[in-house]
């Protein structure tokens, strides 16, 4: 109870139960459980009782303000998660209201407007709005850093959300009608999960102080080398000869690639900054000869593959198509680079020759599946 007291445990199954969502009358909770073998949405009375399954292969439930419908995420035709809505009195009538062109990769975190007419959701990077009855989705945010976890203000005029803008994780707000986003919290300890009271001027959220670092491990002995940093370090890529590890870090103020030379299981000198450009770097891979690093870069809605020399120098743009290009992978001899692109309408693997960090000749489509092919 918000006034205090002991918490009441409402599920006791050995499976994992998560993502609780209130029914509007406060009498029951929707939640996600894997107790049936696949993530599914269940319902349990708040005063106690046996949970019942509502939807199979569904996650992140959100019950409409009138209590008549439930929004959730479920796999779409290309395999990525999409936003769906179903009436609670006939849960077989599922309508998937977002499609592949309505945001990058998985769609998640559906949130109802107070009048029940619109859903706000997040894709890999932005917030979107879509009519709950189905229709055209429109993008609400366009910042290069990820915006996630939307919730509506009680008057339906603003969206409060968590964002990775300005080199921190903080809460922001943006008008539903469009306009500039405004920061609400300081972002000193990863402020996320906003929840707004319907009938009171109250905002609840959670904080977490995290400092992820890169660890290099000797597989035969289990010995580890920790590469500490003052901020977030992640997405490591080890040189095939073990001479260095490349990783993403915001220690320089932006999202860039850094290289740590290695001498066995010891750091050989200080980390070296490989990139210094606007936008965000993504997954990287070191070439077999350890001379080059291929990586994804996101900047101004453009997602491309870039290559940078490991001994320093300007990055070289490898792809220039308006499509989204990402997930680079070198061939064992370093003469080819594979990556994922949606330039054919669906995420498939593409291939091109590479020499001295530059593409040689036009790209060739390697896979032709109707569902997404990723992480070559």
N, C-alpha and C positions, 0 to 999 in steps of 0.2 A: 504494500500500500504506500502511496506517496507520503502519507503522514508518518511512515515508519512501521516497524514490526518485523516479524520473521517472514522470510520468503517462503512461498508455498510451492513445492515441487509438483508439477502437473503431468509430467511424462516420466516413465520408469523403464522403458524398453532398453535392452542392451544396444540397440542401434543408435545411430547419431541423429539427434533431433536439434533443429536449428531454425533460424529465420522466423520467429513468431510474429504474427500480425493479428491485431484485434479485429473482431467483428464490431460494427458500429455500436451495437447495443451493450457491448462489454460483457456479454454472456458466454463468449467462446473465443478460442484462438485458432487461427490457421497456422500451420507450421510445416516444415519440411523434414522428412525422415527417410532414411535408407533401409528401414526395417523390412520392406517388401522386396528388397534386392536392387531397386533402382530409386533414385531420388523422386519422391512423390509428395504431394500436398495432402496433409491430414487436418482433421478438426478435432479439438478436444474442448469440452465444457470447462469454464473457469472454476466452477464449484466442484469439479471432479467427475470422472466418468471414463468410459472406454473410448479411446480415439477411434475415429472412422476415417477411411481414406476417401478423399475427394477426387484427386486427379493423379494419374500415373505419369511418370517422366515429366515432372513439372517442379519448378523451384521458384523462390522469391515471391510468395503470394502477397497480394494486396487486395483487400475487400473494398468494394465501392462504398461511398458515403451512405447510399441508401440501403446497403446490405443485400442488393439483388444480384450483383455480379462479382466475379473475382478475376483479377489480372494476375498473370504469372509469366514465367519464361519457359520455353520449350524448344527443342531442336526444330529448325526450319528445314526447307528442302535442300539447302546446301550444307547442312550439318551444324551451322552456327546457331546460337540461341536467339530466339525471336520473341517479341512481346505477343501474348495471346490473352483473349478475354472469353469467359464463358458465363452463362447465367447459372446461378446457384440452384435454381429449380430444375435445370436440365443440363448437367455438366457434360453431356455428350455433344452439345452444340458449341464446339470450340471454334473460335475465329482468330486466326493469326493476323494481327493488325499491322505488323511491320514486315518489310521485305528486304532483300539483299541490298537494294539501293538506299535504304533508310538508315544508313550508319555503318561504320566499319566494324567487321567481325561480329563478336557477340553483342547483343542488346540486353540490357539488364536494368535492375532497380526501377520497375514501373511504379509510378506514384500518381494517384488520382487527384484531379482538381476537385475543389469543394463541391462544385455542381455536378460532378460525375460525368462531364462531357468530354474531358481531355485527359490523356495520360502523358506525363513527362517521363522520359527514360534516358539512359546513358548508353553510348556505344563505347568504342575503345578510347575515345578522346573527348567527345562533345556531348551536350545535352540536346535532346530532340523533343518535339511535341507531336502527338498524333491523336486524331479523334478516337474516342473509345469505341465508337461504332464502326470504325474502319474508315479509311480515307487517306489523303495525302499527308505524309509526315513532313515537318519543317524543322530545320536545325535552329536551335536557340542560341548556342554559344559557338565560337569559332577560334578560341585561343589555342595556341600551339601546345600548351600544357593541359594535362587531362583534367576534365571536370566530371565528377562522379556523385552518386548518392543524392539525387534530387528529392526535395520535399516542398510542398506548397505552403504559402502563408494562408491563414484562415480566410482572408478576403479574396484569395485566388488571383491576386495581382502580381505576386512575385514568386520566384523559385529560390529557395535556399539550398546550397549545395556545397560539397567539399571540392577543393581544387588544389592542384599542384603548382599553381601560379606563384611567381615571385620567389621561387626556390624554397618553398615551404608548403606544408599541407595545412590549409586553413579553411574556414567557412566563408562563403561569399553569397551575395544575393544579386539577382538580375530580374528586371521587369519581364513579365510574360509577353508583353507587347513588343519587346526588343529594346535594346539600349546597352549602356555600359554596365558592367558588373561592378559591384562595390564590396569591398572586404569587410567582414564582420568580426573576425577573431584574429589574434596576433600570429598564429601559426608557429608558436614556440614548441609545441609538443604533439604535432600530428593530430589536429582537431578534425574529427570525422563523425559520420552517423547522425546528422541533424534530425531532430524530431520536434515538431511544433505543436503546442497545445491548441485545440480547436476553439476553446472559449476563454482563453487567458493569454496575456502577453508573455508567454514563457517559451524558451528554446532550450532543449536538452541536447547534449552531444557527448561524445567520448573523446578522450585524449590518449595518446600513446607516445612515449619517448623511445624511439628506436634509432639505432646506429648500425645498420648492416655493413659488414666488412667482407672482403674477399679472403678465402682460405685456400692455400695450396697444400695438398696432401700427398705424401709418398705412399703409393698404394701397397707396396710390399711390407712396409713397417707400420703404417698408420700415423707416422710422425706428421706434424702439421706446421705450416708457416702462416701466421696471421698477418695480413697486410692492413694495419689499422688506418683509418682515415677520420677526419673531423666531421664528415657528413656521410651521405649515402654512397656506398660502393656496391655495384652489382653487375650482373651479366658478364662474368669473366670468360675469356677465351684464351686457352693456353697455346703457345707456339708449339708446333709438332716436335721440335727438338728440345723442348723444355727450357729454352733460353730466356723466355719472358712470359708474362701473363698480361693481357690487355683487358681492361674493364671500364665500365661506365662509372663516372663520378661527377658529383656537383661540387667538389672541393674548390674548383676555380670560379664558382659563381654561376655557371651554366651547366648544361648536360653535355659532357664531352668525354672523349676516349683518353685514357691514360695508359701508359705502358710501364710495368715494373720489371726491370731486368732481373734475372735469376741466376744464381750460381748454385746449382743443385737445389737444396731445400733452404736457401738463404737469399735474402734480398741483396742484389749487387748494385748498390747505389740508390739514389732517390728516384721516385716515380717521374716519368717524363710525360708531359702533356702532348698528345698527338693532334687533337683538334681544338679549335677555338672559333666556333661560328655559331650564329643564332640557330634556334631550334633545338631538337632533342635527338640524341643518338640512340639507336636500338641495338639489336643483336649484331655481334661482330664475329668475324672468323679470321684467324691469322693464316697466311698462305703457307704452303708446305716448306718453302725456302726461308720462311720467317722474315721476308723483306716487305711484305704488304699486309694491310688489314682491310678487309672488306666489311662494310657496316651499313645499316639502314639509318637514314636521316629523315626526320619529319620537320618541315618548315613551311609555313604559310600554306597549309593544306596539301602540300606536295610531299609524297613519300618516295624516295629514291635510294638506290644503292650508290655508295661512294667508296673510294679506295684511297688510303693514305699510307705513305711509306713509314715503316717502323723506325727509321733513323731520322725522321723529321722531314718536313716539307709540306707544301700545300696539298690539301685533299683534291682528288680527281673525281669528277662526277661520272659515274658509270652508266646510269640510266637517265633518260630525259623524257620518257613518255608521261603524259598526263595521268596515267593509271597509277595505282599504288604498287610499288615494288619494295620487297623486303625479304628477310631470311636468306642472306647470301651463304654460299657454300662452295669452296674450292674443290676441284678435282685433285686426286692424289699427286699428279705431276704439276699442278698449278697452271695448266694451260687453258682450263675452262672454269667458268664461274656459273653456278646454278643459282637461281633465286625464285621467289614466288611473285607472281604478278596477276592482277585481275584485268589486264588489258584485253583479254579475250572474253570478258563478261563474267568469268568465274575464276577464282584463285587456282592457278595451275603453275607447274614448274616450267621455267624458261631457262635457256642456256645460251651462252655466248663465249667466244674465244677471248682470252685476256693476255696481254703482253705488256710488261713494264707498267702495270697498274691501269692500263687503258683497254677499252673494248675494241676488239678487232672484228669488223663485220657486223651484220645485223643480228639481232637476237632471234633464236629459234624456239618455238614452243615445243616442249618435251612431253608434257602430259595433256590429256584432253578430256579429263573426267568432268561430269556434270556437278559433282560435289567438290569441295575445296581440297586441294593438295597443298600441304604446307610443310615447313621444316625439312627441306631436302638435306 
